[in-house]
Amino acid sequence: ITQLTLTLDEIKSKLNSSDKRSLSLAKDLEKLTTLSDIIPDKPKPCCKSKDSYPPLIDIAISELKSLTNDKKILSNEQLYNRWNLLENDLKTASLLPPNAGILGHTFEKFFSFFIFTKQGSSPSNEDLDSVFARVNENLRLAKLDKAVEEVVSLQGWPHILCKDWIRDARRKIEVESLIDVL
């Protein structure tokens, strides 16, 4: 059990590190699986009965494996940088109507030259600049769950542009939550 706790602490420190590289947790999950199989007083997989349910640790490890299967977990630094790369696209996409055709995209490109950005944010404003500033601040403070909540609240084209970022950020949040469960 001590080895299991140490392995979980190691995974947590990897997830919270300020390293700029993405993480692959395959080796750590294999180690967790091996350690969970040798826990004393745990029902063996061969002893199946109708009212026997798999232990929580087995369920959490299988979910971790499915989340990280051949996928890397992005670091906080990578999520922050990817968010900042979306800034110009988000601001120009805010000019598009919901079902924009070729004419809508043409006008969007033209009017994007006249966009100016304001600095700072207000907690009560729901305009794109305020949302962008709040997400930036939450990412800088490592409050990934609040940042994702703000991004999910976007509507229209800005939300569509952020789908990949949302998927990667949610994957990281889910992995962190499952590690906390263990």
C-alpha positions as CSV (number, residue, x, y, z in Angstrom):
1,I,0.0,0.0,0.0
2,T,2.9,2.3,0.7
3,Q,4.3,1.7,-2.8
4,L,0.9,2.4,-4.3
5,T,0.7,5.7,-2.4
6,L,4.2,6.7,-3.5
7,T,3.3,5.9,-7.1
8,L,0.2,8.0,-6.9
9,D,2.1,10.9,-5.4
10,E,4.7,10.6,-8.2
11,I,1.9,10.8,-10.8
12,K,0.4,13.8,-9.0
13,S,3.7,15.6,-9.0
14,K,4.1,14.9,-12.7
15,L,0.7,16.3,-13.4
16,N,1.3,19.5,-11.4
17,S,4.9,20.0,-12.5
18,S,5.8,23.1,-14.4
19,D,7.5,21.0,-17.1
20,K,6.7,22.1,-20.6
21,R,6.4,18.6,-22.0
22,S,3.2,16.6,-22.3
23,L,2.9,13.5,-20.1
24,S,2.6,9.8,-21.0
25,L,1.3,7.8,-18.0
26,A,1.5,4.3,-19.6
27,K,4.4,3.1,-17.4
28,D,3.0,4.6,-14.3
29,L,-0.4,3.0,-14.9
30,E,1.2,-0.4,-15.5
31,K,3.0,0.0,-12.2
32,L,-0.3,1.0,-10.5
33,T,-2.1,-2.1,-12.0
34,T,0.6,-4.4,-10.7
35,L,0.6,-2.9,-7.3
36,S,-3.2,-3.0,-7.1
37,D,-3.2,-6.7,-8.0
38,I,-1.1,-7.6,-5.0
39,I,-3.0,-5.6,-2.4
40,P,-3.9,-7.9,0.5
41,D,-7.6,-8.7,1.3
42,K,-8.6,-7.7,-2.3
43,P,-11.0,-10.2,-4.0
44,K,-9.2,-12.1,-6.7
45,P,-10.5,-11.9,-10.3
46,C,-11.1,-15.7,-10.3
47,C,-13.6,-15.4,-7.4
48,K,-16.6,-14.0,-9.3
49,S,-20.1,-14.1,-7.7
50,K,-23.3,-12.5,-8.6
51,D,-23.2,-9.9,-5.9
52,S,-19.5,-9.2,-6.2
53,Y,-18.5,-5.8,-7.7
54,P,-15.0,-4.8,-8.8
55,P,-13.2,-2.7,-6.3
56,L,-13.0,1.1,-6.8
57,I,-9.3,1.0,-7.4
58,D,-9.7,-1.3,-10.4
59,I,-12.5,0.8,-11.9
60,A,-10.4,4.0,-11.5
61,I,-7.3,2.4,-13.0
62,S,-9.3,1.1,-16.0
63,E,-10.8,4.6,-16.5
64,L,-7.3,6.1,-16.3
65,K,-6.1,3.7,-18.9
66,S,-8.9,4.5,-21.3
67,L,-8.3,8.3,-20.9
68,T,-4.6,8.1,-21.5
69,N,-4.6,5.2,-24.0
70,D,-2.1,6.4,-26.7
71,K,-2.8,10.0,-25.7
72,K,-0.5,12.4,-23.9
73,I,-1.7,14.6,-21.1
74,L,-0.9,18.3,-21.8
75,S,1.0,20.3,-19.2
76,N,-0.4,23.5,-17.7
77,E,2.1,25.4,-19.8
78,Q,1.0,23.8,-23.0
79,L,-2.7,24.4,-22.3
80,Y,-1.9,28.1,-21.5
81,N,0.1,28.5,-24.7
82,R,-2.5,26.8,-26.8
83,W,-5.1,29.1,-25.3
84,N,-3.1,32.2,-26.2
85,L,-2.7,30.9,-29.8
86,L,-6.5,31.0,-30.1
87,E,-6.8,34.7,-29.2
88,N,-6.7,36.2,-32.7
89,D,-9.0,33.5,-34.2
90,L,-11.5,33.9,-31.3
91,K,-11.7,37.7,-31.8
92,T,-12.2,37.5,-35.5
93,A,-14.7,34.6,-35.1
94,S,-16.8,36.7,-32.8
95,L,-17.7,38.8,-35.9
96,L,-19.3,35.8,-37.7
97,P,-23.0,35.1,-37.6
98,P,-24.0,31.5,-36.6
99,N,-24.5,30.2,-40.1
100,A,-22.0,32.3,-42.0
101,G,-21.5,31.7,-45.7
102,I,-18.7,32.9,-47.9
103,L,-19.9,36.5,-47.7
104,G,-19.9,36.4,-43.9
105,H,-16.3,35.1,-43.8
106,T,-15.3,37.8,-46.3
107,F,-16.8,40.5,-44.2
108,E,-15.3,39.0,-41.1
109,K,-11.8,39.2,-42.6
110,F,-12.3,42.8,-43.6
111,F,-13.7,44.0,-40.3
112,S,-11.1,42.0,-38.3
113,F,-8.6,44.8,-39.3
114,F,-10.6,47.3,-37.2
115,I,-10.8,45.2,-34.0
116,F,-9.2,46.6,-31.0
117,T,-8.7,44.8,-27.7
118,K,-9.2,46.0,-24.3
119,Q,-7.1,44.9,-21.4
120,G,-8.3,43.6,-18.0
121,S,-11.5,41.9,-17.2
122,S,-14.6,42.4,-15.2
123,P,-16.3,39.5,-13.4
124,S,-19.7,40.7,-14.6
125,N,-19.0,41.2,-18.3
126,E,-19.7,38.4,-20.7
127,D,-18.0,39.9,-23.8
128,L,-15.3,37.9,-25.5
129,D,-12.4,40.0,-24.2
130,S,-13.5,39.6,-20.6
131,V,-14.0,35.8,-21.0
132,F,-10.6,35.6,-22.6
133,A,-8.9,37.6,-19.8
134,R,-10.6,35.5,-17.1
135,V,-9.6,32.2,-18.8
136,N,-6.0,33.6,-19.1
137,E,-6.0,34.5,-15.4
138,N,-7.4,31.1,-14.3
139,L,-4.8,29.3,-16.4
140,R,-2.0,31.4,-15.0
141,L,-3.2,30.5,-11.4
142,A,-3.6,26.8,-12.3
143,K,-7.4,26.9,-11.9
144,L,-8.0,24.7,-14.9
145,D,-11.6,23.7,-13.9
146,K,-12.7,27.4,-13.8
147,A,-11.0,28.1,-17.1
148,V,-12.8,25.3,-18.8
149,E,-16.1,26.4,-17.3
150,E,-15.6,29.9,-18.8
151,V,-14.6,28.4,-22.2
152,V,-17.6,26.1,-22.3
153,S,-19.9,29.1,-21.8
154,L,-18.8,30.6,-25.2
155,Q,-21.4,30.5,-27.9
156,G,-21.2,30.2,-31.7
157,W,-17.9,30.1,-33.7
158,P,-15.7,30.9,-30.7
159,H,-17.0,27.7,-29.0
160,I,-16.4,25.7,-32.1
161,L,-12.8,27.0,-32.4
162,C,-12.1,25.9,-28.8
163,K,-13.4,22.3,-29.0
164,D,-10.0,20.7,-29.2
165,W,-8.7,22.9,-26.3
166,I,-11.7,22.0,-24.2
167,R,-11.2,18.3,-24.9
168,D,-7.5,18.4,-23.9
169,A,-8.2,20.4,-20.8
170,R,-11.1,18.1,-19.7
171,R,-8.9,15.1,-20.2
172,K,-6.3,16.6,-17.8
173,I,-9.0,17.4,-15.3
174,E,-10.5,13.9,-15.5
175,V,-7.0,12.3,-15.0
176,E,-6.4,14.6,-12.0
177,S,-9.8,13.7,-10.5
178,L,-9.2,10.0,-10.9
179,I,-5.8,10.2,-9.3
180,D,-7.4,12.0,-6.4
181,V,-10.0,9.2,-6.1
182,L,-7.2,6.6,-5.8
